[in-house]
Amino acid sequence: MIWIKRICLLALCLVFLSACGGGGGGGGGGGGSGSGGDVGGGDVGGEDVGGEDDGGEDDGGEDDGGEDPVTAAPPAPAATLTPTATKTFAFSWSDVSEETEYRLLENPDGVSGYGEVAVIPADSTEHNLTVSLPQRVNASYILQACNSLGCTDSDEMFVTGFLAEAVGYFKASNTEAGDGFGNQVALSADGRVMAVGAVWEDSAAGAVYVFTNSDGVWSQQAYIKASNAEEGDEFGTSLTLSSDGSVLAVSALREGSGATGVDGDQADNSASRAGAVYVFTQSGDTWAQQAYIKASNTEEGDYFGEGLALSPDGTTLAVGAPFENSGAIGIDGHQTNSLATAAGAVYVFTQSGDTWAQQAYIKASNTESVEQFGKKIALSSDGSLLAVSAPQEDSSATGIGGDQADNAAENSGAVYMFTRSGGAWAQQAYIKASNTGKGDQFGSSLVLSADGGVLAVGARGEDSSAGGIDGDQADNSANASGAVYVFTQSGDTWFQQAYIKASNVENIDVFGLNLALSADGATLAVGATGEDSSATGINGDQADNSAGGSGAVYLFTQSAGVWSLKSYIKASNAEADDQFGTNLALSSDGGILAVGATWEDSSATGINGDQADNSAEGSGAVYLY
């Protein structure tokens, strides 16, 4: 019988082990622990035990006595959360026993519920999580200690306060008073490349600083100057990045060369304040100038480059010259008749290989003097839709496609939409505010979503005292409080979707002076450089007016066509006259926000320096949320 043979074999093994001094191992194998018992209970187990114990080692003692088996989930970790710059929540805890990993859970807004955001190796005692600060003001976190038998939760950790200490604070590497660092800021789509203008650096020759984020650590990558830098050129007046951050276009509003077209004579200074645009490309960590671009009809005082937009793929560049003087109308008209002083124009350039060429010369459909067509411009992701503002346009029309010849509302402002098919451009729409008013300057700013389906337009001089979304547009009791209008497109037709005001409307706040929009058009940032609160960080006291001109940014989000205020954002060192909100940029997903404050005064250099030092007046700063 087979079972008799097994009993005999087992008896022989026990006799052999006893003779060799292997009784300890036999105790382990024969049931000294559950594990050992399992091993000793079968054919393979019996062979393994016998084979290893032939060597005379106490195998049973090693298997079961060296490390106790896990019998329960680990103890709960005692964890803490500390906000820190840049945009980081730092978690720390004492290591617990018997864990094989830690898991960090996040409830991002306090209502969505918890989800896993990080798996952390065993024996760790800290973890840094980079977050979007405006989207985490109500967040909470749990740290779990886990092993094969389960996970044990820490106490909940709640985000509290205004998160000022977590705001990234960026300064130039050569900070000096009056440089205006932060007058312009641009982000790559993923928010890992940031370009910042300092228009008055080096006696207003101007400079641009490029910062990059590698594994959560920010550093300055490049310091960029024009190839023909001269005092007063104001290189850095406007700038824009391609979506991958590898192409950078920068304007110098007061550059004085009389050259025309691409890569002309940079040393010719016969056209003061004509303006120029410089295109740079990145290879590895190195930036190089690719092109020097001028208008096809360069003239003194045109300010070519005040409006500037680059398609995300970096192959279409639109340049506004709001003081250009031609009286032409529409596309590719007469460029040199000088019949309409400061009417303005837009020039479209396209790239093939490394070569740039002008594709179109665009004028308003109702060109008149001093309308400043081209002051602000925006492009869709493929470069086929172009939005152009003329904030000094005078028609009293309202809405879409109204009477362009009515000049009863001086400086009310207008926006013009153009589309490209093949290489041909045509005007698609003429857009006015729903409450057009004299001096409102509709078109002070504008932005487009990636697909061109959402357009937001600022009117810095609008006067309603209404607050929030879709309030009373006819109330003009808050002079230059400012407003923003959101439009959406269906087919080729535009509709106004929302009328947006600040939550703390006041005179001269100029809400809408600057805008930024996420790629999907669902997150909108609005700057109000004249706002006066001394609050710091996120969602502080909006009613405190003790810091005149400190500035603020309002972050709105849209769901199913309905807009709402998400966050009220201030500098981490808000002070009077800093003009926080001078310029804005959002990453593609709306999760990273960069804000310039041109008149901030610290003499700190680099990243996250001393914000309380006010010894360099007007040096400027950029804040990252």
C-alpha positions as CSV (number, residue, x, y, z in Angstrom):
1,M,0.0,0.0,0.0
2,I,1.3,3.5,-0.9
3,W,0.4,4.9,2.5
4,I,2.4,2.2,4.3
5,K,5.4,3.1,2.2
6,R,5.1,6.7,3.1
7,I,4.9,5.9,6.8
8,C,8.0,3.8,6.5
9,L,9.9,6.5,4.6
10,L,9.0,9.1,7.2
11,A,10.1,6.8,10.0
12,L,13.5,6.2,8.3
13,C,13.9,10.0,7.8
14,L,13.2,10.7,11.5
15,V,15.8,8.0,12.6
16,F,18.3,9.5,10.2
17,L,17.8,13.1,11.4
18,S,18.0,12.0,15.0
19,A,21.3,10.3,14.4
20,C,22.7,13.4,12.6
21,G,21.5,15.9,15.3
22,G,18.8,17.3,13.1
23,G,16.0,17.1,15.6
24,G,15.5,20.9,15.6
25,G,14.8,20.8,11.9
26,G,12.5,17.9,12.2
27,G,10.5,19.8,14.8
28,G,10.1,22.6,12.3
29,G,9.2,20.3,9.5
30,G,6.8,18.2,11.5
31,G,4.5,20.9,12.7
32,G,6.6,23.4,14.8
33,S,4.8,26.2,12.8
34,G,2.0,26.3,10.3
35,S,4.4,27.1,7.5
36,G,6.8,24.3,8.4
37,G,3.9,21.9,8.7
38,D,2.7,22.7,5.2
39,V,6.1,22.1,3.8
40,G,6.5,18.8,5.5
41,G,3.1,17.5,4.5
42,G,3.7,16.5,0.8
43,D,6.0,14.7,-1.5
44,V,7.8,17.7,-2.7
45,G,8.0,19.2,0.8
46,G,9.4,16.0,2.1
47,E,12.0,15.9,-0.5
48,D,13.0,19.5,0.0
49,V,13.2,19.2,3.8
50,G,15.3,16.0,3.5
51,G,17.6,17.5,0.9
52,E,18.3,20.7,2.8
53,D,18.7,19.0,6.1
54,D,21.3,16.6,4.6
55,G,23.7,19.5,5.0
56,G,23.3,19.5,8.7
57,E,21.8,23.0,8.9
58,D,18.8,23.9,11.1
59,D,16.6,24.6,8.2
60,G,13.4,24.6,10.2
61,G,14.8,27.3,12.5
62,E,15.8,29.5,9.5
63,D,12.4,29.1,7.8
64,D,10.2,30.0,10.7
65,G,12.3,31.4,13.5
66,G,14.2,34.2,11.6
67,E,11.3,36.4,10.8
68,D,7.8,36.3,12.3
69,P,5.0,35.9,9.9
70,V,2.7,38.9,9.3
71,T,-0.4,38.4,11.4
72,A,-2.1,41.8,11.0
73,A,-2.2,45.1,9.0
74,P,0.4,47.7,10.1
75,P,-0.3,50.2,12.8
76,A,-1.8,53.5,11.7
77,P,0.9,56.1,10.7
78,A,0.8,59.5,12.5
79,A,1.2,61.9,9.5
80,T,1.4,65.7,9.1
81,L,0.8,68.0,6.1
82,T,2.9,71.1,5.6
83,P,2.4,73.4,2.5
84,T,5.6,74.7,1.1
85,A,6.9,76.3,-2.1
86,T,6.7,75.6,-4.9
87,K,3.1,74.4,-5.1
88,T,4.0,71.5,-2.8
89,F,2.3,69.6,0.1
90,A,5.0,68.0,2.2
91,F,3.9,65.0,4.1
92,S,6.0,63.5,7.0
93,W,5.5,60.6,9.4
94,S,7.3,58.1,11.6
95,D,7.9,54.8,10.0
96,V,5.7,52.0,11.3
97,S,6.4,48.3,11.6
98,E,5.4,45.5,9.2
99,E,4.4,47.8,6.3
100,T,5.4,46.9,2.8
101,E,4.3,50.2,1.3
102,Y,2.5,53.5,2.0
103,R,-0.4,54.9,0.0
104,L,-1.4,58.5,-0.1
105,L,-5.1,59.2,-0.7
106,E,-6.5,62.6,-1.8
107,N,-10.0,64.2,-1.6
108,P,-9.2,67.2,-3.9
109,D,-12.1,69.4,-3.1
110,G,-13.6,68.0,0.1
111,V,-16.6,66.4,-1.7
112,S,-15.3,64.2,-4.5
113,G,-14.1,61.4,-2.2
114,Y,-10.7,59.8,-1.8
115,G,-8.6,58.4,-4.5
116,E,-5.0,57.2,-4.6
117,V,-2.4,59.7,-5.7
118,A,0.9,58.1,-4.7
119,V,2.4,54.7,-3.7
120,I,5.4,55.2,-1.5
121,P,8.1,52.6,-0.7
122,A,8.3,50.9,2.7
123,D,10.5,52.6,5.3
124,S,9.8,56.1,3.9
125,T,9.1,58.9,6.3
126,E,8.3,61.7,3.9
127,H,6.7,62.5,0.5
128,N,6.2,65.7,-1.5
129,L,3.1,66.1,-3.7
130,T,3.0,68.9,-6.3
131,V,-0.5,70.3,-6.6
132,S,-2.6,73.1,-8.2
133,L,-3.1,75.4,-5.3
134,P,-6.3,77.0,-6.4
135,Q,-7.9,73.6,-6.9
136,R,-6.7,72.2,-3.5
137,V,-7.9,74.9,-1.0
138,N,-10.5,72.4,0.4
139,A,-8.5,69.2,0.0
140,S,-7.9,66.5,2.6
141,Y,-5.5,63.6,2.7
142,I,-5.1,60.2,4.3
143,L,-1.8,58.2,4.5
144,Q,-2.2,54.4,4.6
145,A,0.3,51.9,5.8
146,C,-0.2,48.7,3.9
147,N,0.9,45.0,3.8
148,S,-0.5,41.8,2.5
149,L,-3.2,41.7,5.2
150,G,-4.5,45.2,4.5
151,C,-4.0,49.0,5.0
152,T,-4.5,51.2,8.1
153,D,-5.4,54.8,7.7
154,S,-3.8,57.8,9.4
155,D,-6.1,60.6,10.7
156,E,-7.4,62.9,7.9
157,M,-5.1,65.8,7.1
158,F,-7.0,68.9,6.0
159,V,-5.6,71.9,4.0
160,T,-6.1,75.0,6.0
161,G,-5.3,78.7,5.7
162,F,-4.6,80.7,2.5
163,L,-1.6,78.7,1.2
164,A,0.6,81.7,0.8
165,E,3.6,79.7,2.0
166,A,3.1,77.3,-0.9
167,V,3.2,79.9,-3.7
168,G,6.2,79.7,-5.9
169,Y,8.1,83.1,-6.0
170,F,10.3,83.8,-9.0
171,K,12.7,86.7,-9.5
172,A,15.3,87.6,-12.1
173,S,18.8,86.3,-11.7
174,N,20.0,89.9,-11.9
175,T,17.3,91.8,-10.1
176,E,17.4,95.6,-10.2
177,A,15.0,98.3,-9.4
178,G,12.7,99.3,-12.3
179,D,13.3,96.2,-14.5
180,G,9.6,95.2,-14.6
181,F,10.3,91.5,-14.4
182,G,6.9,89.8,-14.9
183,N,5.4,92.3,-17.4
184,Q,4.9,89.2,-19.6
185,V,4.7,85.5,-18.7
186,A,4.1,82.4,-20.8
187,L,3.8,78.7,-20.0
188,S,4.3,75.5,-22.1
189,A,1.2,73.3,-22.3
190,D,2.4,71.0,-19.5
191,G,3.5,74.0,-17.4
192,R,7.1,72.9,-17.1
193,V,8.6,75.7,-19.2
194,M,8.0,79.3,-18.2
195,A,9.2,82.4,-20.0
196,V,9.2,85.8,-18.3
197,G,9.8,89.2,-19.7
198,A,11.6,92.1,-18.0
199,V,10.9,94.9,-20.4
200,W,13.0,97.6,-18.7
201,E,16.0,95.5,-17.8
202,D,19.4,97.0,-18.8
203,S,18.2,100.5,-19.5
204,A,15.0,99.2,-21.1
205,A,16.9,97.1,-23.6
206,G,14.9,94.3,-22.1
207,A,15.5,90.6,-21.4
208,V,13.6,87.3,-21.2
209,Y,14.3,84.6,-18.6
210,V,13.4,81.0,-19.2
211,F,12.7,78.6,-16.3
212,T,12.2,74.9,-16.4
213,N,10.8,72.3,-14.0
214,S,12.7,69.0,-13.8
215,D,11.3,66.4,-11.3
216,G,9.5,69.0,-9.4
217,V,12.5,71.4,-9.1
218,W,12.5,74.7,-10.8
219,S,15.6,76.4,-12.1
220,Q,16.5,79.2,-14.5
221,Q,17.6,77.7,-17.9
222,A,18.3,80.8,-20.0
223,Y,18.8,84.5,-20.0
224,I,17.9,85.8,-23.5
225,K,18.6,89.1,-25.2
226,A,17.8,90.5,-28.6
227,S,20.5,90.0,-31.3
228,N,20.6,93.8,-31.7
229,A,19.9,94.8,-28.1
230,E,19.8,98.6,-27.6
231,E,18.8,100.9,-24.9
232,G,15.1,101.6,-25.0
233,D,14.1,98.8,-27.4
234,E,11.9,97.1,-24.7
235,F,12.7,93.5,-25.7
236,G,10.2,91.4,-23.8
237,T,7.1,93.7,-24.4
238,S,5.2,90.6,-25.5
239,L,6.1,86.9,-25.6
240,T,4.6,83.6,-26.5
241,L,5.6,79.9,-26.3
242,S,4.7,76.9,-28.4
243,S,2.9,74.2,-26.6
244,D,6.0,72.0,-26.1
245,G,8.0,75.0,-24.9
246,S,10.6,74.7,-27.6
247,V,9.7,77.8,-29.7
248,L,9.7,81.3,-28.2
249,A,8.6,84.5,-29.9
250,V,9.5,87.8,-28.3
251,S,8.7,91.4,-29.4
252,A,10.7,94.6,-28.9
253,L,8.1,97.3,-29.2
254,R,10.5,100.2,-29.6
255,E,13.1,98.6,-31.8
256,G,14.1,101.1,-34.5
257,S,15.3,99.3,-37.6
258,G,13.8,100.3,-40.9
259,A,14.2,96.8,-42.3
260,T,11.2,94.9,-43.7
261,G,10.3,91.3,-43.8
262,V,12.4,88.4,-42.3
263,D,16.1,88.7,-41.3
264,G,16.7,92.2,-42.7
265,D,19.3,94.7,-41.5
266,Q,19.1,94.9,-37.7
267,A,21.6,97.7,-37.5
268,D,19.5,100.2,-39.4
269,N,18.0,102.5,-36.8
270,S,16.0,104.8,-39.2
271,A,12.5,103.9,-37.9
272,S,12.3,104.6,-34.2
273,R,9.6,102.5,-32.4
274,A,8.8,100.5,-35.5
275,G,9.1,97.3,-33.5
276,A,10.4,93.9,-34.2
277,V,9.8,90.2,-33.3
278,Y,12.5,87.6,-32.6
279,V,12.0,83.9,-32.8
280,F,14.1,81.5,-30.7
281,T,14.2,77.7,-30.7
282,Q,15.5,75.3,-28.1
283,S,17.7,72.3,-28.5
284,G,18.5,70.5,-25.3
285,D,19.2,73.2,-22.8
286,T,20.4,75.7,-25.4
287,W,18.4,78.5,-27.0
288,A,19.3,80.1,-30.3
289,Q,17.7,82.9,-32.3
290,Q,16.0,81.5,-35.5
291,A,14.6,84.6,-37.0
292,Y,14.4,88.4,-36.9
293,I,11.0,89.5,-38.2
294,K,9.7,93.0,-39.3
295,A,6.6,94.3,-40.9
296,S,6.3,94.3,-44.7
297,N,5.6,98.1,-44.5
298,T,7.8,99.1,-41.5
299,E,7.3,102.7,-40.4
300,E,8.3,104.8,-37.4
301,G,6.0,104.4,-34.4
302,D,4.0,101.4,-35.6
303,Y,4.8,99.3,-32.5
304,F,5.0,96.1,-34.5
305,G,4.8,93.3,-31.8
306,E,2.5,94.8,-29.2
307,G,0.0,92.0,-30.2
308,L,1.7,88.6,-30.4
309,A,0.4,85.1,-30.8
310,L,2.0,81.8,-31.7
311,S,0.1,78.6,-32.7
312,P,0.8,75.8,-30.2
313,D,2.7,73.9,-32.9
314,G,5.0,76.9,-33.4
315,T,4.4,77.2,-37.1
316,T,2.0,80.2,-37.3
317,L,2.9,83.6,-35.9
318,A,0.5,86.6,-35.8
319,V,1.9,90.0,-35.0
320,G,-0.1,93.1,-34.2
321,A,1.0,96.7,-34.9
322,P,-1.7,98.8,-33.4
323,F,-0.3,102.1,-34.5
324,E,0.2,101.2,-38.2
325,N,-1.3,103.9,-40.4
326,S,-2.7,102.3,-43.6
327,G,-6.4,103.0,-44.5
328,A,-6.8,99.7,-46.2
329,I,-9.7,97.4,-45.3
330,G,-9.7,93.6,-45.1
331,I,-7.0,91.2,-46.3
332,D,-3.8,92.1,-48.2
333,G,-4.9,95.7,-49.0
334,H,-2.7,98.7,-49.8
335,Q,0.0,98.9,-47.0
336,T,1.6,102.3,-47.6
337,N,-1.2,104.9,-48.1
338,S,-1.0,106.2,-44.5
339,L,-4.5,107.4,-44.5
340,A,-5.6,106.2,-41.1
341,T,-3.2,107.1,-38.3
342,A,-2.9,104.4,-35.6
343,A,-5.6,102.3,-37.3
344,G,-3.5,99.2,-36.7
345,A,-2.8,96.0,-38.6
346,V,-2.0,92.4,-38.1
347,Y,0.7,90.4,-40.0
348,V,0.6,86.6,-40.2
349,F,3.8,84.6,-40.8
350,T,4.2,80.9,-41.3
351,Q,7.2,78.6,-41.0
352,S,8.5,76.0,-43.4
353,G,11.6,74.2,-42.1
354,D,13.6,76.9,-40.4
355,T,12.3,79.6,-42.7
356,W,9.6,82.2,-41.9
357,A,7.6,84.1,-44.5
358,Q,4.7,86.5,-44.4
359,Q,1.4,84.9,-45.3
360,A,-1.1,87.8,-44.9
361,Y,-1.6,91.5,-44.1
362,I,-4.9,91.9,-42.2
363,K,-6.9,95.1,-41.5
364,A,-10.3,95.7,-39.9
365,S,-13.4,95.7,-42.0
366,N,-14.1,99.2,-40.7
367,T,-10.7,100.7,-40.6
368,E,-10.5,104.2,-39.0
369,S,-7.8,106.3,-37.3
370,V,-6.8,105.6,-33.7
371,E,-8.7,102.3,-33.3
372,Q,-5.6,100.3,-32.6
373,F,-6.6,97.1,-34.4
374,G,-4.0,94.5,-33.5
375,K,-3.6,95.6,-29.8
376,K,-4.3,92.0,-28.7
377,I,-4.5,88.8,-30.7
378,A,-5.0,85.1,-30.2
379,L,-4.7,82.0,-32.3
380,S,-6.4,78.6,-32.2
381,S,-4.2,75.5,-31.8
382,D,-3.9,74.9,-35.6
383,G,-3.5,78.5,-36.4
384,S,-6.6,78.6,-38.6
385,L,-8.7,80.9,-36.4
386,L,-7.4,84.4,-35.4
387,A,-9.0,86.8,-32.9
388,V,-8.0,90.5,-33.1
389,S,-9.0,93.3,-30.8
390,A,-9.3,97.0,-31.5
391,P,-10.0,98.5,-28.0
392,Q,-10.4,102.0,-29.3
393,E,-13.0,101.2,-32.0
394,D,-16.0,103.5,-31.8
395,S,-19.2,101.7,-32.9
396,S,-22.2,101.6,-30.5
397,A,-23.4,98.3,-31.9
398,T,-23.9,95.4,-29.5
399,G,-23.5,91.7,-29.9
400,I,-22.5,89.9,-33.1
401,G,-22.4,91.4,-36.6
402,G,-23.8,94.8,-35.7
403,D,-23.5,98.2,-37.5
404,Q,-19.7,98.9,-37.9
405,A,-20.2,102.4,-39.3
406,D,-21.9,103.8,-36.2
407,N,-19.3,105.8,-34.3
408,A,-21.4,106.9,-31.4
409,A,-19.5,105.1,-28.6
410,E,-15.9,106.3,-28.7
411,N,-13.3,103.8,-27.5
412,S,-16.0,101.2,-26.8
413,G,-13.9,98.5,-28.6
414,A,-14.4,95.6,-30.9
415,V,-13.1,92.1,-31.7
416,Y,-12.7,90.7,-35.2
417,M,-12.6,87.0,-36.0
418,F,-10.7,85.7,-39.1
419,T,-10.4,82.1,-40.5
420,R,-7.8,80.6,-42.7
421,S,-8.6,78.0,-45.4
422,G,-5.5,76.8,-47.2
423,G,-3.4,79.9,-47.2
424,A,-6.3,82.4,-47.6
425,W,-7.7,84.5,-44.7
426,A,-11.2,85.9,-44.5
427,Q,-13.1,87.8,-41.8
428,Q,-15.7,85.6,-40.0
429,A,-17.2,87.8,-37.4
430,Y,-17.4,91.3,-35.9
431,I,-18.0,91.1,-32.1
432,K,-19.1,93.8,-29.7
433,A,-20.0,93.7,-26.0
434,S,-23.6,93.1,-25.0
435,N,-23.6,96.4,-23.1
436,T,-21.3,98.5,-25.3
437,G,-20.3,101.8,-23.7
438,K,-18.1,104.7,-24.3
439,G,-14.6,104.1,-23.0
440,D,-15.2,100.5,-22.1
441,Q,-12.2,99.3,-24.2
442,F,-13.7,95.9,-25.1
443,G,-10.7,94.0,-26.4
444,S,-8.3,95.2,-23.7
445,S,-7.4,91.5,-23.6
446,L,-8.6,88.3,-25.4
447,V,-7.9,84.6,-25.3
448,L,-9.1,81.6,-27.3
449,S,-9.5,77.9,-26.4
450,A,-7.3,75.4,-28.3
451,D,-10.1,74.5,-30.7
452,G,-11.2,78.1,-31.1
453,G,-14.7,77.3,-29.8
454,V,-14.4,79.6,-26.7
455,L,-13.4,83.2,-26.8
456,A,-13.0,85.4,-23.7
457,V,-12.7,89.2,-24.0
458,G,-11.8,91.7,-21.4
459,A,-13.1,95.3,-21.2
460,R,-11.0,97.1,-18.6
461,G,-13.0,100.3,-18.7
462,E,-16.5,98.8,-18.3
463,D,-18.4,100.5,-15.5
464,S,-21.1,98.2,-14.0
465,S,-21.2,97.7,-10.3
466,A,-22.7,94.2,-10.7
467,G,-20.8,91.4,-9.2
468,G,-20.4,87.8,-10.2
469,I,-21.9,86.1,-13.3
470,D,-24.6,87.7,-15.6
471,G,-25.4,90.6,-13.3
472,D,-26.9,94.0,-14.2
473,Q,-25.0,95.2,-17.2
474,A,-26.8,98.6,-17.4
475,D,-25.5,99.8,-14.0
476,N,-22.6,102.2,-14.7
477,S,-21.9,103.2,-11.1
478,A,-18.4,101.6,-10.8
479,N,-16.1,103.5,-13.1
480,A,-13.5,101.2,-14.8
481,S,-14.3,98.3,-12.6
482,G,-14.0,96.1,-15.7
483,A,-15.7,93.1,-17.1
484,V,-15.1,89.9,-19.1
485,Y,-17.4,88.5,-21.8
486,V,-17.3,84.8,-22.8
487,F,-18.4,83.8,-26.3
488,T,-18.8,80.3,-27.8
489,Q,-19.0,79.3,-31.5
490,S,-21.4,76.9,-33.2
491,G,-20.5,76.4,-36.8
492,D,-19.5,79.8,-38.0
493,T,-21.8,81.6,-35.6
494,W,-20.8,83.2,-32.3
495,F,-23.0,83.6,-29.2
496,Q,-22.3,85.4,-25.9
497,Q,-22.3,82.8,-23.2
498,A,-21.5,84.8,-20.0
499,Y,-20.9,88.3,-18.6
500,I,-18.4,88.1,-15.8
501,K,-17.6,90.6,-13.1
502,A,-15.3,90.5,-10.0
503,S,-16.8,89.2,-6.8
504,N,-15.7,92.5,-5.1
505,V,-16.4,95.1,-7.7
506,E,-14.9,98.5,-7.2
507,N,-13.9,101.6,-9.1
508,I,-10.7,101.5,-11.1
509,D,-10.0,97.8,-10.4
510,V,-9.7,97.2,-14.2
511,F,-10.9,93.6,-13.9
512,G,-10.2,92.0,-17.3
513,L,-7.0,93.8,-18.0
514,N,-5.4,90.4,-18.6
515,L,-6.7,86.9,-19.2
516,A,-5.6,83.3,-19.5
517,L,-7.7,80.3,-20.7
518,S,-7.1,76.6,-20.4
519,A,-7.0,74.6,-23.7
520,D,-10.5,73.2,-23.3
521,G,-11.9,76.7,-22.5
522,A,-13.3,75.6,-19.1
523,T,-10.9,77.5,-16.8
524,L,-10.5,81.2,-17.0
525,A,-8.1,83.4,-15.1
526,V,-8.8,87.2,-14.9
527,G,-6.4,89.9,-13.7
528,A,-7.4,93.1,-11.9
529,T,-4.2,95.1,-11.3
530,G,-6.1,97.9,-9.6
531,E,-7.7,95.7,-6.9
532,D,-6.8,96.9,-3.4
533,S,-7.0,94.1,-0.8
534,S,-4.0,93.3,1.4
535,A,-5.0,89.6,1.6
536,T,-2.4,87.1,0.7
537,G,-2.6,83.6,-0.9
538,I,-6.0,82.1,-1.9
539,N,-9.5,83.1,-0.8
540,G,-8.5,85.8,1.6
541,D,-10.5,88.8,2.7
542,Q,-11.7,90.6,-0.5
543,A,-13.3,93.5,1.4
544,D,-9.9,94.8,2.8
545,N,-8.9,97.8,0.8
546,S,-5.8,98.7,2.6
547,A,-3.3,98.0,-0.2
548,G,-4.3,100.1,-3.1
549,G,-3.2,98.7,-6.5
550,S,-1.9,95.5,-5.0
551,G,-3.8,93.6,-7.7
552,A,-5.7,90.3,-7.7
553,V,-6.5,87.3,-10.0
554,Y,-9.9,85.6,-10.1
555,L,-10.1,82.0,-11.3
556,F,-13.4,80.9,-12.9
557,T,-14.5,77.4,-14.1
558,Q,-17.2,76.3,-16.4
559,S,-19.4,73.3,-16.3
560,A,-22.2,72.7,-18.9
561,G,-22.0,76.3,-20.0
562,V,-22.4,77.7,-16.4
563,W,-19.5,79.8,-15.1
564,S,-18.6,80.2,-11.4
565,L,-15.8,81.7,-9.3
566,K,-13.4,79.0,-8.1
567,S,-10.7,81.1,-6.3
568,Y,-9.7,84.6,-5.4
569,I,-6.0,84.8,-5.7
570,K,-3.5,87.3,-4.3
571,A,0.3,87.5,-4.1
572,S,2.0,85.8,-1.2
573,N,3.5,89.2,-0.3
574,A,0.7,91.5,-1.4
575,E,1.6,95.2,-1.1
576,A,0.2,98.5,-2.5
577,D,1.0,99.3,-6.1
578,D,2.6,95.9,-6.9
579,Q,0.0,95.4,-9.7
580,F,-0.3,91.7,-9.3
581,G,-2.1,90.4,-12.3
582,T,-0.1,92.4,-14.9
583,N,0.1,89.3,-17.0
584,L,-1.2,85.7,-16.7
585,A,-0.6,82.2,-18.0
586,L,-2.3,78.9,-17.6
587,S,-1.0,75.4,-18.4
588,S,-3.1,73.5,-21.0
589,D,-5.2,71.7,-18.3
590,G,-5.6,74.9,-16.2
591,G,-3.8,73.3,-13.3
592,I,-0.8,75.6,-13.2
593,L,-1.2,79.4,-13.0
594,A,1.6,82.0,-13.4
595,V,1.0,85.6,-12.5
596,G,3.3,88.6,-13.0
597,A,3.5,91.6,-10.7
598,T,5.6,94.2,-12.6
599,W,6.0,96.6,-9.7
600,E,6.9,94.2,-6.9
601,D,9.9,95.6,-5.0
602,S,12.0,92.8,-3.5
603,S,15.7,92.7,-4.3
604,A,15.8,88.9,-4.0
605,T,17.1,86.9,-7.0
606,G,16.2,83.4,-8.3
607,I,13.5,81.2,-6.9
608,N,11.7,81.4,-3.5
609,G,13.9,84.2,-2.1
610,D,13.1,86.9,0.5
611,Q,9.7,88.3,-0.3
612,A,9.8,90.9,2.5
613,D,12.8,92.8,1.1
614,N,11.5,96.0,-0.6
615,S,14.8,97.5,-1.6
616,A,14.4,97.2,-5.4
617,E,11.4,99.2,-6.3
618,G,9.6,98.0,-9.4
619,S,12.0,95.1,-10.0
620,G,9.0,92.8,-10.5
621,A,8.2,89.2,-9.7
622,V,6.2,86.1,-10.9
623,Y,4.1,83.9,-8.7
624,L,3.3,80.2,-9.4
625,Y,0.1,78.5,-8.1
